[in-house]
């Protein structure tokens, strides 16, 4: 499944969300990029996305998602 390559469309769609967010859940990241949650976890396993744990919650830096879209990586 290809990752959305129109960064402007993603930013418009999630402008208010991106404004104050530093990191998001894998489900939110998948929605922002237009892929499944499993794809997000695969990208983490391949080292293409970083993740942090906050307690039991996994968080992905929004900057990494923007960089992923800019690189146009498809999985």
N, C-alpha and C positions, 0 to 999 in steps of 0.2 A: 504494500500500500504506500503510495507516494506521500511525502510530507508536503504540506502546503508551502508553496514557494512565494506567495504574494504576502510579503511581510507587512506591507501597508494595510492589506485587508485584515490581517490578524490584529494589527495594532488598532485599527478602527473598531473592530468587533469587540476587543477587550481593553479599550483605552482606559476606562475607569478602573478596571482590574489591574492593569499594568502600572498605573500611576503610583500606587503605594505598596505594591507587593515586591518582596525580595525573593520569596520562594513559594512554590505551590505544591499541592499534593500530586501524586502521579495521575490521578483521575482528571484533575484540573489541567495538568500539563498535556494530557492526551487530547482533551477538548480544545485547548488553545492551538495545538499543532495540527490537529485533524487526523490523529491516529488512535489506535486502541491503547488501553492501559498496558496490555502485554507488550506492545511495541516499545513503550516508554521503558519498561523494565529490561527489555532486550538491549536498548540503547545504553542503559546504565551498566549492564553486564559487559557490554563491548567497550566500555570506557568512553563512550561518546557523550554521555551526560553524567554530571556529578550528582550525588545525592547526599543529604544530611539526614541524620535521625534526630528528632526532637521527641524525647521519650520513646514511645513506640511508633510515632508517626514518621513517615518518610516525606522529605521535602526536596524539591528540585529548584535550583536557582533560575529565576526568570531570565537572567542574562544568558544562561546556557541555552535556554529554549530559543531566544532571539538569535543567538549565534548559530544554532542548529538550522534554523530556517534560512538564515543568510547563506550558509554553506550549501543549502539545498540537498542535504543528505536524505536519501530515500532508503527505506528498509524493506 
